Amino acid sequence: MATLLQGAALSLVPLPLARSAFAENTTPKIDHGDTAWVLASSALVLMMTTPGLALFYAGMVRQRNVLATTMQCFLICCLVTLVWTTVGYSLAFTDGLP
């Protein structure tokens, strides 16, 4: 038991040194290139997801229900995009919770 406590105490020694090394840059800066990359990647994933889900679920229904299933998948993707835009984007780029 004593060896376990000594090991735990020794593992905490470098912690204050690590905090002081990373404390120099405390101001967050939004990089426009990173933001553009995330938005472009999200658009590509959305363009792959919509037809993929539509074709997957269309294979499970009757032939006369394929169009309805495809439209439901498209509308859900539109809804998720709107929710991410309003909620996720505002949470990601605000200073904090009120």
C-alpha positions in Angstrom: 0.0 0.0 0.0 2.8 2.4 0.8 4.5 1.7 -2.5 1.2 2.5 -4.3 0.9 5.9 -2.5 4.5 6.7 -3.2 4.1 6.0 -6.9 0.9 8.2 -7.0 2.8 11.0 -5.2 5.7 10.8 -7.6 3.4 10.8 -10.6 1.9 14.1 -9.5 5.2 15.9 -9.2 5.5 17.0 -12.9 1.9 18.2 -13.0 2.6 21.8 -11.8 5.5 22.0 -14.3 3.2 21.0 -17.2 0.6 23.5 -16.2 3.1 26.4 -16.1 4.4 25.4 -19.5 1.0 25.5 -21.2 -0.2 28.6 -19.3 1.6 31.0 -21.6 -1.0 31.1 -24.4 -4.4 31.5 -22.7 -6.1 33.6 -25.3 -8.0 31.3 -27.8 -7.6 32.3 -31.4 -9.9 31.1 -34.2 -7.9 30.0 -37.2 -9.8 30.7 -40.4 -8.1 27.8 -42.2 -9.1 25.3 -39.5 -12.7 26.6 -39.6 -12.9 26.3 -43.4 -11.5 22.8 -43.3 -14.1 21.7 -40.7 -16.9 23.2 -42.7 -15.7 21.7 -46.0 -15.3 18.3 -44.3 -18.8 18.5 -42.8 -20.3 19.4 -46.2 -18.5 16.4 -47.8 -19.7 14.0 -45.1 -23.3 15.4 -45.4 -23.1 14.9 -49.2 -22.0 11.2 -48.6 -24.5 10.5 -45.8 -27.7 11.6 -47.5 -27.5 9.3 -50.5 -26.0 6.5 -48.5 -28.8 6.5 -45.9 -31.4 6.9 -48.6 -30.2 4.0 -50.6 -29.7 1.8 -47.5 -33.3 2.4 -46.2 -34.7 2.3 -49.7 -33.4 -1.2 -50.1 -35.5 -2.2 -47.0 -38.9 -1.0 -48.3 -41.2 -1.8 -51.2 -40.5 -0.2 -54.5 -43.4 2.2 -54.3 -42.1 3.6 -50.9 -38.5 4.4 -52.1 -39.2 8.0 -52.9 -40.9 8.7 -49.6 -38.0 7.0 -47.7 -35.5 9.0 -49.7 -37.3 12.3 -48.9 -37.5 11.4 -45.2 -33.7 10.8 -45.1 -33.1 14.1 -47.0 -35.4 16.1 -44.6 -33.7 14.6 -41.5 -30.3 15.6 -42.9 -31.7 19.2 -43.4 -33.0 19.3 -39.9 -29.7 18.1 -38.4 -27.9 20.8 -40.4 -30.2 23.5 -39.1 -29.8 22.2 -35.5 -26.0 22.1 -35.8 -26.0 25.6 -37.3 -28.1 27.2 -34.6 -27.0 25.2 -31.5 -23.6 23.6 -32.2 -22.0 26.6 -33.9 -23.1 29.0 -31.2 -21.9 26.6 -28.4 -18.5 26.2 -30.2 -17.8 29.9 -30.7 -19.2 31.6 -27.7 -17.1 32.6 -24.7 -19.0 30.5 -22.2 -22.4 29.7 -20.8 -24.4 32.6 -19.4 
